[in-house]
Amino acid sequence: MIQARTNSKRYPNKIFENIYSKNSKKHKSIIHKVIEECVSVSNADVILAVPECDSDTFGYYLDKIICPELYRTNKNFRDNKNLVLFAGSEENVLNRFYKAIDKQANYKAIIRITADCPLITSKMITSIVQFFENSDVDYVSNTTIEHGLSEAVPDEYTSRTYMFDGVNIEVFSYEALQDAWVQAYSQYDFEHVTPWIKRNRSCKLYNLGHVYLDAKLSLDTKDDLKNIRLINSLFESGLLKFDEHIKHKYHTQETNRRPKRFI
């Protein structure tokens, strides 16, 4: 399920920005890229869950721009038409998620992705879902299970794996989502969907994946120079780093938090 909205307080309409540079002749919006990767996952239904106030905007954008392009370029979408739009509560996103799901579908896993993470790929999604299905837990994250638990322990945009903030994928069981919908009580829980699950159900950190450079970066051609400048800019900005001892920082974490029984 892709969580999207237009009225971000810090950056309104950010998901309609072009993922390519200003000088590029190509154009694809951030939300288009996210949807494209999600519908490319095999055996998956994709729900774009938006606030009711944004329903017309997203409906138009899907019908006129994204779906026609996906139908032309994406075989999995063309064969399965596996994308639907659902509009629900703006403030209670947990309720929006729960109401969006077909209760008769018996989904094995619910995947939460936010529309402001366009660097996620279908391979990342497939890998973490397989990890979840082979793990006896209720919740899996590919970045952290230590943060985003409550207002007292908010999301710090950090990662405890070889992945990074911006490719955040959460996978959880329908039963865990249902329990959260019934028992969550704080506005933080309602807004961020999964905090109650992380506090109360068994969780595991997915740390099998990593992002790496697969490139020739010595200088022999002008194309090499373009790539070198790109990577150098990432080093200079501090976004790309080298750490000789990075491996010891990351390890699989597992918790066994369970809710109290109802009577």
N, C-alpha and C positions, 0 to 999 in steps of 0.2 A: 504494500500500500504506500502510495506516494502522498506525503502531506505537503500541501501547498497553500499559499495565500498571496495576495497582492499588497497588503497594507503593512509591510514590515516597518516598524518605527524608525529603525536605523537606515534602511535602504528600500524605500517603497518601489514596487515593480521590478525588483532586482532579477527575478527569475525570467524576465523577458529580455534581458540583456543578451547581446551576441557573445557566444563563447569564443569566437575568433577575434583577432585583434582589429583595431579600427581600420588598419590599412589593408585588411584582407578583403578579397572580393567574395569570399564565402560568408554565408550567414546561417546560423542555427542558434536558437535561443537556449538559454540554460535549461528551462523546463523541457524543451524539445529533446535535448541531449539525455536528460534523466529518463524521460519516458521511453526513448529509443532503446536504451540499455535494458530497461525493465521488461519491455515487451519481447526482447530477444531471448529471455530466459525460457527454457523449455518447460512445458507442463506447469505454467503459472498463469493465473489470472491477475490482471493489474487494475487496481482501483486508484483513481486520482481523487483524493478526499479533500474537498475545499470547503470554506465557509459558505453559507447560503448567500451572503451578500456578494460573493464572487462567482456565483453559479453561471450567470450570463456571460461574463468575461471569459471564463475557461471553456464554456460550452462553444462559444464562437471560435475561440482559438483552436480547439480540437477539431471542430467540424471544417473550418476553412483552411487551416494551415498544417497542423501536425498529422492528423489522420490521413489526409490525401497523400502527404509525402511518405508516411510510413507504409501505406498501401503500395506505393510505387517501389520503395527501396527495401522493405523488410519482409522477407518471406514468412517468418514466424507470425508476424502480425497479419499478413495477407491470408494465411491459412487458418488462423485461429481467431482473429478479431478479438484479441484478449485484453481489451481496454475499455473500462467504463468510468463514467464520471459520477461522483456522489457528493452531494452538498449537505452539510450538517452544521452543527453548532460552531460558532466562531471561537468562543472562549473555552468551551469544554471539548478539547480535541480528543480526549479519551472516549467520550460519548460518541463523537463523530466516527472514530475508528470502529467502535463496537457496532454501531448501527449500520455501518457500511457493509458489513460482512454477511453474506448469505449463510444463515444458520444451518441450512440443509446441505451445504457443500462439503462438510466434514474435512476442512483443510488440515493438513498435517502440520503446517507451519505458517505463521503470519510474519511477514517481513515488513519492517518499518524503514522507510527511506524518506528523507526530507528533500524538497525540490531545490534546495540551495547547495546540493552536493553533486555537481555535474561530472566529477572525476570518477565516480563509481562506474564499474563496468559489469556487464552481464556475467563474466567469469568470476568476479568477486562474489556476486550474489549467489551463483550456483555453488561455489566452494563453501561458503559459510552455511548455506542451507544443508548441504550434505554433512557438514560437521555437526550441525544441530541434530539432524536425524539419527546420527550415530552416537549421540551423547544423551545420557539419561538425566537431562536437566530441563528446566522450563524456559530458560532464557539464555541467549548467547549474544555477545557483542564483539565486534572486531576491533574496538578501540579501548574501551574501559568499562568496568563494572563498579568502579570505586567512586565515580563522580556522577553528578546529575541525580542524586538520591533524594534531595529535598532542598528547600531554600537554604538550609544550614550547610549543605554539601552540594553546591551547584556544579553545573558543567563548567570545567575550566579549559575546555578545548584542547586537552592534552590526550595523549594516547599511551597505553601500556603495552602496545604491540609494535610490530614493524610497520604497521599502517599509520596513517596520520589523520588528523581532523580534516574532514572534507570528503572522506570516503566511508563515513559512518553508516554501518548497517546493523540493525538489530533484528533478531529472529526469536520468536516466542510462540508458545502453544496457544491455541484458542482458549483452552481452559484457564490459562494464566491471565489472558486478557479479560475473560469473563469475570474472574475473581477480582481483578483490579476495578472493573466497571462497577461491581457490587460494593466493594469495600473501601475504595479510595475516598478520601474525604477532603483533602486540601486543594486549593486552587493550583498549587504547583503540580500536584498529581494530575489534575484535569488538563492542564496546559501541555505537559510534557509526556503524557501517555504511559511511559514505562517506569517511572520512579517507584510506584508501589510494588511492581513485579520485582524490581531489583532489590528492594528491601525485604520482601517476604517470600520469595520463591527461590528455588535452586538456580544458580547462575554459573556460567562458565565463560571464560575469555577465549575467543578464537585467535590463535597466534600462529597459524600455519602459513598465512600469506605474507608476502612482502612485495613492495614496489621497487623496481630496480631499473637502471639505465641499460638499455640494449642498443648501443650505438658506437660508431667510430668517431672519436672525438680528438684525434690528432689532426693537425692542419695540413691538408694537401690540396683542397679545392675551396672554392667560394662557398659551396654548400656546407663544408666543414666549418668554415668561419661563422656562418649563421648559427649553427648549432652550438659552437663554442661560446659565442656571445650570449646565447640564451642560458646555457648552464652557468656561465660566469656571473650573469645577473642574479641567478638564484643563490649562488654562493655569497655574493656581495650583500644581498638583502638579508642573509641569515636564514633563508628558507631551506637551503640545502646545506647539510653539515656532515663533517666526518668525525667519528668518535671511535677510537681504537677499542674501547671497552664497552661498546653499546650492547653487546649480546647479553651481558649479565643483568641488564636492567629489566629484561622482559621474561616473564614466565607465565605459565597457565595458572590462572587463579580460579578457584571454585568455591562457592559458598553453598550452604544448605539451609537457607532460611525458609521456613514453612509457616503459613498462616495458622492461627488458632482455629480449632474446629467450630463450626456452627452447631448449635443445639436447638 
